[in-house]
Amino acid sequence: MLAPTLDTAIEFLKGVGPKRAELLQKELGIFTCEQLLNYFPFRYIDRTRFYKINELDPDLPYVQILGRITSKEVIGEKQKKRLVARLTDETGSIELVWFQSLKWVDEHLMKGKVYIVFGKPAVFNGSFSISHADLESYPRPATITGNLRLQPVYNSTEKLKKFFLDSKGIQKLVTLVIEQQIREVKETLPLYILQKYHMLSRREALLNIHFPKDVQALKEAEKRLKFEELFFIQLQLLHNKQLRELRFKGHSFDTVGEKVNVFYKELLPFKLTNAQKRVIKEIRTDTQRGIQMNRLVQGDVGSGKTVVALMSMLLACDNGFQACMMAPTEILARQHYSSILSLLKDRLVKVAILTGSTTRKQRTLLHKELEAGEIDLLIGTHALIEDKVVFKNLGMVVIDEQHRFGVEQRARLWRKNTIPPHILVMTATPIPRTLAMTLYGDLDVSVIDELPAGRKPIETRHLYEGQRLRMFGFMKQEIAKGRQVYVVYPLIKESEKLDLLHLEAGIEQMSYQFPLPEYQISIVHGKMRNADKEYEMQRFIKGVSQIMVATTVIEVGVNVPNASVMVIENAERFGLSQLHQLRGRVGRGAEQSFCILMSGNKLSADGKLRLETMVKTNNGFEISEIDLQLRGPGDITGTQQSGVLELKLADLAKDQLILQEARNTVIDILSEDPMLDDPKSSLLRTYLSKRSRGIAFDKIS
């Protein structure tokens, strides 16, 4: 049989076979030898340190001892059999115990021989022992695996371990691939990039990521592979952006007409902030270029993104086009619809709403008017992307909280016109700069980093369970002033696993503290029918109820300027971004607002840091940076679906410099060689051609 190559199915690697191959595919997504080579260790154990037996401590995770086997015997009968050996050095002795593979260990373990023993020390009956220790002959043989200084540790699963594919089993397979196929590894980065950043070749990097010679070699291998990972993400994003600008012509909005001017001069009830003016100017410039705009507007809760979106849509209407705005939930869509109607005061344009609860009769009329061009602005949920929804001339699409939509959902809106409409994406989830570069690297980014004048910063306090009566007293004080209060719970019903104060118990407690008829309580949660939810929302919005008890369904889309207190129960159970979003539901009026974070007395280190961060700062971008470090990119934005963040090694919280280097390098390359025609860009061209199924390099006239 021919020796396996990197493309060979993993089944044909020595020691794998059909059953193990099936498990490697299902559990780790490893189908080929090359994929195994790109399955990296998640940590390393320092094998350079040898402990003396009298230095052992049960708190040590692993130890390595050099000693001689002075005795061994099999003890017990049948299922209770165990092999016990004694290892001795000049400072004492320790017991080594095996409960499995006794015959094999007994045959290979030689009395009187010196071994390197590796394992977790434990105290049993007052003396140290190590169960199922790893043994190596001393001196070590001069092979790749024998000269280990930093031992790789690979993630495995319970199913794999049953087939002896624990970390050590995976390490053996990786060793085989390296011994047989490391010479096949081809370079992926051009030589001039490697020279510029003094980076290892791909072959050296792979060798040193699995079996590093020392800590320095490991660092160099990690830097090379992280750079490669981030570089190719940036290359794909920025190249796609460049192609889109060349391929997709955009409507040119040459006129700032009556609609924008009248709204700005007569209807706008407040002055725009400088940040809002700057972003509107950027949008205005984009829409004049004759190229499809793709712009992301980031703005903290309450920074005025809706007005920016409305003025962008009015700009489209001034130029003879329709516009639409898509929101992830019906609550948020209705909130935008109400806000926009209130701002326009039934003037300038015709506005309509389309959601899942729009009746068939209403839909029929709406579809007819939309196709005839009688509706100027359409606001709605993902109902907008249905094939039946046909615009006469769609020129501007606004997508709110875009990370909640799939890529295909967004693209279906773009295809609603022959010339793609301009795209304005908005998010109130502040995104760290590194994450924005990676996730939205193909979009132009605008930031509204200024709150409207007169807004007072929300005062945030952290109270423990024992201070609950104080919290109730504070709520009563605020309600007596005519204010309203949100109380948010993480669950609807009690969970068996989590000891949380749940919504139903909370309502009972709240009803006791705030009895009828003096106090009215609205209840909103995700399991309610839309009509019931809307009824309760409206009671709170109109001021009929003073307290809204809810789950996180109110995280986005509820705007009640009179609400001045946000109480978040079990606050330690929420992520930072979610806490920040919830806090943003108050502070929308001129009065001082408060956020009270309730928690149990026992907090994890991460939980404590999250609550301390919330108390310390109202800056969403500062909060998002800490959140990225705590939770990782996918958790913050729900971006796993996008496929952009499939990072094996790079960490966006820690590798900002590498990301910036990678992005700058791509920008330099594409500015000099936009279509990657230069022979020195051939490796990059090949990579993109593979990723884009051969369509990336169509010449565009």
N, C-alpha and C positions, 0 to 999 in steps of 0.2 A: 504493500500500500504506500502511495506517495505521502511524503511528510505534509502535514497541514500547513496552509498559508493563512494570512490574516483574514482572507475572505471565507475560509472554511467554516462550515456550520460547527457550532460548539460541540455537537454530538460526537464528532470524529476526533476531538482532542483526546489523547490518551488519558484514561481514568474518568471519562465523562459518561458516554453511552446514552441511549435513548431516554431512560427514566430521569437521570440527573439533568440531561439537556432540557427536558420538558419543564423541570422545576426551575432551572436557571432562567428559562424564557418567561415563565409565569411570574416568578417572584422578583426577578431583578431586571427583566427586559433584555437579557443577554442572549443573542442568537448566534453570534460569530466570535471567532478568536479575537478579532479587532475590538469588538465591544467589550470583551473581557479585559483586554489591555487598557481600555478607557474606563474601567470600573476602579475608581481610586480609593485608597484607604481613607478613613475618616479621622484617624489619629494614629499615633506611633508610641511604642513603648521603648524607653531608653534601655538598651541592652549593654550599654558600656559600663554600667555601675554594677559591681559585685558587692553583695552584703555578706558580712560575717554572721554566723548563726547567733552570736550574742547581741547583734544589732537589730534583730527582728522586732517588729511591732505589729500587732493585729490591725492597726489602722492603715498600714501600707497597702496600696492597691495590688502591686505585684513586686516580687523580689527575684533576684538572680543570685544563686549561691554556687560556689565552686567547692565540691567536696567528694569524699570517697564513700562508696557503698560498703558498709561494714557488716550488714546482715540483711537477709530477706527471707520471708516465709509466707505461705498461704494459710490463713486462719479462717475457721468457721466451716459451715457445711451448706451445700446447695445454694439457695438464693442469698444467704448471708455470708458467702465467701468474700474474702478480701485479701489483697496482697499488701503486706506491710514491709517496708524496707527502712533501714536507718542510714541517714547520710551524716557524715562526720567531717568537721574541719578542725583547725587548731583551737577554736574557741568553744566548741560544744557539738551537740548532735541534735538532729530533728527527724521526725518520723515522716515518711512518704507513704501515702495510702492510695490504692487503686481498687475500685469496686467493679470496674468493667474491663473487658479485654485482658483478663488476668493471664491467660495462657501466653498471649503475644508478649506482654510486658515481662513475664517470668522468663521467657526464652531469651529476650534481648537485654535484660538487666543483669550485668555481671558483677558478682561480689568481688570486692577488692579493686574495682576499676574507678577512675576519677570521672565525674560527670559535671556538666553545667546543668543545674536544675533551675527551672523557672516556674513560678506559680504564685498563688495568693496564700499568704500565711494566715493560719487561724489557730486559736488556742482551744485545746481539747484536754479535759482533765488536768488542767494546770500546766500543760507543756505544748510547744508549737508543733504543728503538723501542716503538711501541704497535700491536698487531695488532687489526684490526677495531674501531677506535675509534668511539664514538658522536660524531656531529657535530651541532651546533646553530648556526644562524646567529646572529650578534651584531649588534645587541642582540636579545635573545629577544623573540618576539612575545608580546603580553599575552593569553595563553590559560591555561586551567587547567594544562595540562601544561607550558607554557613558563615559568611563574613558579616552577618547583620549587626549593625550597631543600633539603628533605630528600627524596631520591628513593626511592620505595618499591621494595622488592625482594620479588618473589612466588616462592613455591615452585613449581617446575615439574617435569616428568619428561622423560626422554629421548624418549618417544613424542610428547609435546606439542612438544618443541623441533624435531622433524623437520618439524612443520607450522607453524613460526615462532611457536609459542606459548611462548616463553621468558618470562622476567620482563617484558621490554619489550613483548612481544606481548600478555601478559595486561593490562599497564598500559594499553595502547591501548584494549582492550575495556572496561576499567573506566571509562576516561575517557569513552567513548561513552555508557555507561549513566548516568554522573553528569551529563553535559551534557544528556541527553534526559529523564532520569527522576528526578533528585534531588528535584524538587518533589513527587513522588508519595509520598515516604517519610513514613509515618505515625508519630506518637509512640506509644510502647509503655508509657511510665511516666507516672503521674499528675503533674500540674503541681506539686502540693504536695511530692512527693518531689524533683523537680528543684530546686525553690526551697530546700528544706531543706538539700540538699547542694551547692547552687550548681553544678549540672551543666549541660552543654551539652544542647541538644535532640538528638534522634536524628539529624536531618538534618545538623546541624553536626558531630556526632561522626563520622558516616560520611564526610563530606567531608574532615575533618581526619585521619582514620585513613589514608586513601589518599593525600591530598596536603596534608600539614600545612604551615601558613603558617610555623611555627617550632617549636622544641622545646617551648615552653609549650603551644601549641595541640595538639601531639601528646599530651602528658601528659594534658591535659584530655579529649581524645577517648578515650584508653585508659581513663581512670578511669570515664568514663560507660559505655562498652561493657562493661567488666569488671563494674561494679556491676550492670548489667542482666542479664548472664549469670548471676551468682551469685544475684541477687535472685529470678529466676524459678525457679532450681533449688530455692531455699529455700521459695518460695511453694508450689511443687508438693509438696514433701516434707511441709511443716507442714500444708498444707491437707488432704492425704491422711490424715495422722495424725489430724487433727481429725474428718474424716468417718468414719474407721474407728472412732474412739471413740464417735461418735454412732450409727453403723450397726451395729457388731458388739458385741452384748452379750457378756459373758464370764462364765464360771463364777465364782461367789463361793466362795472357800475360807475359810469362817468358822471352821474348827476347826484348832487345832494339837493333834493327838491323840497317841495312843500311839506311832505309828511314828516321828514326829519326836522326841518326848521320850525314848523308849528309846534311839534311835540317839545322840542328843546326850549323854545322861547315862551310858549304859552301853557303847556300842560305839565311839564316836569315840576314836581312840587318841592324840589330841593336842588341845591347846587351839586353838580358832579364833583367828585374828588379828582385830584390831579392824576391819580392812578387810573381812574375810569376814563378820563380824557385821553390819557396816553394809549390805553388799550383800544379805544374806539378809533383813534388815529391810525394805529397799526392795522386794524381791520379795514379801514378806509383805503389805506395804501395797498393792501393785499388784493382787494376787490377791483382795483383799477388796472392790474397788471395783465389781464387777459389770460391768467393761469388760475387753475382751481385753487382756492384758498383751503388750507388745512391747518387750522390754528387751535391750540389748546389754551383756554383761559382758566388759570388757577386763581381762586380767590377764597379767602377764609369765609366762614359762615357770617352772613350779614354785610359782606363787603360791597354788595351792589352788582352782582353778576347779571341779575334779571334785567336791569335797566340797560346794561351793555348789550345783552342779547336782543332786547326789544328794538334798540336803535339800529342794530345791524339788520334786523328783519325789516324795519321801516325803510332802510337804505335800499334793500332789494325791491320793495314795493314802489319806491320812487323811480326805479329803473324799469318798471313794468313787469316785475316778477312776483311770484308767490313765495312764501316762506313757511317753514314748519318747525316745530319744537317738540322733541321727543324726550319724555321723562320715564324713569324706570317703574314708577308706581302710579296708580290712579290718584292717590292722595296728593302726590307731588304735581301731577299734571293739572289737577283741579286748582291747586294752590297757584301755579303759574298762570292759569287761565283767569282766576279771580284777580290776581295782582295786575295782569296786563289790562284787563277790562277797566279796573279802577284807575290805572294810569292814563288810559286813552279817553276815558269819559265818553264812550260811544262816538268818537270822532275819528276821522282820517282813514281807517281801514275796517274791513269786516273780519271779525275773529270768530273761530269756531273751535269746538273741542270734540275729540273722538277717543273714546276709551272702551274697555270691555263691557261696560254697563250701558253704553249708548244703545237705544232701542233700534229695532230693525227699521221702523218707520223713519226715525231720525237719520239713520245711516243712509237710507235710500235718497233722501233729500240732500244730505251733506255730500254724497258722492256726485250727485248731479251738479250741484252748485260749484263744487271744487273743480270738476272737469271743465265747467263753463268759464272758470276764472272769476267767479263771483265771490269766492272766499279768498281773502288775502293772506291771513295768518291761520294756520291750523296747528292746534296744540293737542298733544295726546300721548298715549303710551305706545307700546310696541304694536298696537292696532294699526298704527300709521304705515307699517311696512307691508301690510296685506296687499295682495295683487289687485284687489278691487279698488284700492285707494289710488286714484289717478289724478295728477295735477295737470293744469293747462300749461303752466310754465314755471316749474320750481327752480328758484335761483339761490335760496339760502336754507341750509339745514342746521338747526341748533340741537345738539345732543347734550342733555344734562346728565351728570353722574355717569359718564360714558363707560366706566369700567364695569357697570352692571349689565352691559349689553355685550353679546358675542360679536365677533368680527363680521360674521355673515349677516347678522341682523342690521348692523350699521351699513354694510355695503348695499343692502337691498334698498335703502333710502337713496343712496347715491345714484342708483340706476333708474330713478323716477323721472329722469329728463335725458334728452339726447346728449346735450353738453352737461357733464356732471355739475350739480350745484356746488356752491361754496360750502365748506364745512366748518362750523364753529363748535368746538367741544368744550364743555364746561365741567369743572369739578370743584366741589366745596371740600373735598378731602385734600388738604395740603400734601403735596408729594415732595419728598426729599429730592434735591437736585439730581443725585445719582440715579434714583429710580425713574425720574422724569426723562433723563437722557436715555435710559435703557428701554423703558416702556413706551414712551412717546417720542423716541428719537427722530422719527420721521415727520413730526409735527413742529410747526413754529410755536413757541411757548410765550404766552403773555401772563404776567402776574399782577393781580390787583392786591397790592400790599398795603392798603390804607383803608381804614374804616370811615364811614361818613361822619361829618362833624356832629358833635353833640352826643355821640355814643359814649356811655361810661363803661369802663372795663368791668366785666362781671367779676364779682368777688367770690372766690371759691374756698369752701371750708371742708375739712375732713372730720367727721364725727364717728365714734365707735358705737356699737350697739347699746352700751350702757348710757349713752347720751341721747337716747331716742326721745325722751320726754322734752328735753331741751329743743330738739328739732321740731316736735309738734307745737311747742309754745311759739317758736319763731314763725311757723306757718300761720298760726292764728293771728299773730301780730300783723303780718303782711296782708292777710285776707281782710282784717279790720280796716286797713288803709284802702281797701277797694281793689287790691291786686289779686292775681290768680296764681295757682301753683300746679306744676307737673310733678307726678311721682312715678318713676319708671322702674319696672322690675325686669329681671332677665328671663323669668320663666312664667308660663301660664299655670301649669300644674306642678305639684311637688315632684322632684326627681328623686329616684331611689339612690342615685349615685352622688348627687350634690346636695349638701345640707343648706339649701337656700331659703330665704324668706320669700315665698312665692306670691304670685299675684292674688290668688284667692284669699290666702291668709291675710295679706296686706289690706285687701278691701274690707275684710271683717274688722281688723284693727282700726282702720281709718274711719269706718262707720261708727265705731264706739267713741273715738276721739272727736269726730266731727258729726254730731247727730243732726237729723232733719228736725225742723224745717230750716234751721239757721244756716246749714251748709248743704250744698248740692254737690254730688260727686259724679263725674262722667267716667265711664270705663271703656277703654279701647284696646283690643288685642287682635292679633292676626287671624284667629279662628272665627271671628265674627263675620256675619254677612256684610257686604259692602254698604248696603242701605242702612243697617244698624250702626255701622262704624261712622258713616257720614252724619247720621242723626246725632250721635254723641259728640262728634267733632263740632258740629254746628252749635250745640248747646254751650260748649266751652267757648267757641269763637264769639258767640253773642253775649257771653257773660252770664248766662243762666246758671251754669255750674262754676264753682270757684276752684275745684280740684279736678284734675284729670289724672286718673290712675291708668297707666298704660304699660305695654311692653315696648320694645324698641321700634314698633311700627311708626312711632312719631319721630324717629331719628332724622328724617328729612321731610320737609314739605308742610310743616305746620307753622303758621306765622300769626301769633297772637301778641301784639305789642304790650297788652296789659298784663301778660304773664311775667312775673318778676322772680319766681323761685323755681329752680329745677332740683328736685331731690332724686338722687340715683341710688337705689338700693343695691346691696352687694356689689358696690362699685368696683371692687377688686377683680370681679369676674369679667369685666369689660376690657377691651383693648383701648389703648390711648386714643386712637382716631375716633372710635365710637363714642368715648366719653366726651371728646371735644365736640363732635357733631351734636350730641345731646345737649351739651351746655349751650350750644349756639341757638337753641330754641328760645332762650330767654335773652334779655338785653337788647330787645328790638324797639323799646320805647325810650323815652327820655329819663325814666326813673332808674335808680340804682337797682341792679339785679344781682341775684345770688344763685350759686350752685352748691348744693350740699351733697357730699359724697359719704354715704353710709357704708360701713364695713364691719365685719366681724373683728374680734380682738387679735386673732392669729392671722398674720399676713406673710406671704412668701416675700422673698427679697424683690422679685419682679413686681409683685402687687404693690408693695410699699413704694417702690420707685415710681410706678405709674401714678399713684395718688399724690405723692410729693410733687411730681412734675405738674400735675393739674393745678395744685394749689399755688405753685410758684409762678406759672406763666399762662398767658392767654394767647401766646403766639403759636398759631397752628403749624408753621413751618418748623419751629423749634421742637414742638411736640412730635411732629412726624419723623424727625431725625432720630429721636429717642425710641419711637415706636419701631422704626426700621431695625435698630440695633436689638430690640427686645424680641420682635416677632418675625422678622424676615419680610421680604417684599410681597410674596404671594398673599400672606395673611392680611396685609394692610389694604390691598386694593382688590383682592379677589381676582388676581391676574393669572392664576394657573391656566385658565382656559386659553389664554392668548398664545401660549407656546413660546413667548419671547423670553421668559425667565427660567428656562430649563438649564440652570447653572450647575455644573458639577463641582467646581472649586471656588469660583469667584464669589465674594461676599460684598454686596453693594454697600453695606454699612462700614466695611473696613477697607475696601479696595478702591476708594474714590480716586486716588492718584493714578492707579493703573487704568481705570476707566477713562479718565481725562486724557491720559497719554494715548490710549487706543482710539478714542474719538478724534483727537487732534490729528493723529496719523492718517485716519480715514479721510478727514476733511482735506488734508494736504494732498493726498493721492488723487482724490476725485476732482480737486480744483485744477490739478495739472493734467490729468488723464481721465476725463469724465466717462468715457466708454471703455476704459481699461484696455485700450488698443496697444499700448506700449508692451513690447515683449517682456519687460521686467514685471509686468502685472499679470502674466499668464496664470500664475497659481491662483490669484484672486478671481480672475475671470472664470477659471475652471470651477472653483468653489461655487460661485454665484450661478453658473449655468446648471450645476447639479441641483442646487436648491430651488431654482425657478423653473425646473422642467424644460429648459431650453428656450424660454421666452424672454429672458432678461436682456438679451443683446440684439433684439430686433432694431435695425437702424430706424430712427424716427426722423421723418422729414419735417 
